[in-house]
Amino acid sequence: MAQVGIRPQLMPSERVLALHDLHRTYSSFSEFQPELAELLQQGKLLDESVAVTQMLGFLEPLTGEHIPPEALQIQGPNYRESLVANGLLSRNRAVLRVLEATCGSLEALAQLDVYVVEALSSFALWMRRHLGAPRLTCSEFLEDAELATSEVLHQDLCALTFPESRFDVVLCNELFEHVPQLELAFREIARVLRPGGRLVATCPLAFGQLDSILKARYDPVTHQTELLGDPERHGDPIRPVGGSLVYRIPGWDVLDQLRAAGFAAVQMHHIASWKHGVLGSDLPGVLVIEAKR
C-alpha cells in the first residue's frame, strides 16, 4: 500500500502537469516580456515533459491519432526540431494546433483553399495525405536549385503568380529568415489571401527582443546581397550542398511588419503540450505566428 504523501514514481510533477496543454497568445513583445522569465523556468522542465510523452505517447493535432511511444523518434535535445512522429516535428504539430483552434477540424480545413510554401518536406507530404490535391497548392523556390525538380511548382514569395484572394490559408514553415525582402513577401501573402484568410507560420525567432537580428541585406536595385557578418546557412532539401542563406532572425517586430502589410489581426501563439507532442527548446513550447487578413 502506497504511503500517503509519496508521489508515485510515474506521476509527473505539478509543474510538468501544467505543460500538458499550455496555449497562450500575445499581440506584442510588451505583452510577452513580463512572462519570459517564467517561461524560461518552465523550459527547464522539458526533459521531464519528454519523459511523459515517451511513457504515454501523444495525440496528433487535427487527426486525433494516438501516437504510441514506440512511434516517437527523439533525434536530439532541441525538442522543437527533434520530436519526430508521422514525419512531423514538434513545430509542425504546433502549426496544426493553431489550425485546429482556428478552423475547428481536419474536415473543415479540407474545405478551404490552402497554400503550403513548401512541396518536398514531410510536412507537405502530411498535408497532401490528409487534405488531398484538389484544394491544396504546394511550391518551392527553385532559383539556383541544386536538384532536378521539374514536377514541383516554382514560386517566389516576393513575386507570387497567384491572383488576388486566391487562398483561405497560407502556411509557411521556417522560411521568413531566408526571404531577402520580407516586407514585400508579407504584402504578397496578404494579396493572395481572401478577406478573413490566415497566414500561419513558424520561423527561428529572437524571442527575447523586439528587433530582428540582421545577417545580410539585399539591394533590390543592384540585386546584390551584402553580408553583415559571417554567412549563416540552413539546410534546404532543394539545395543540399549550399543550403539557404539567412538574412535575418526575426524579432517581435515581425508582428508590426505584418500589420503594415495589410493584416488586420496579428498575434503570436506559444504552445507547449506534451499531450500533443509540442515541446520547444529554451522555451517550453513553440512560437507560432498567426496573421488574419
Buried (B, 14 or more C-beta within 10 A) or exposed (E): EEEEEEEEEEEBEEBBEBBBBBBBBBBBBEBBBEEEEEBBEBBEBBEBBBBBBBEBBBBBBBBEBEBEEEEBEEEEEBBBBBBBBBEBBBBBBBBBBBBBBBBEEBEEBBEBBBBBBBBBBBBBBBBBEBBEEEBBBBBBBBEEBEBEBEEBEEBBBBEBEBEEBBBBBBBBBBBBBBBBBBBBBBBBBBBBBBEEBBBBBBBBBBBBBBEBBEBBEBEEEEEEBEEEEEEBEEEBBBBEEEBBBBBBBBBBBBBEBBBEBBBEEBBBBBBBBBBBBBBBBEBBBBBBBBBBB
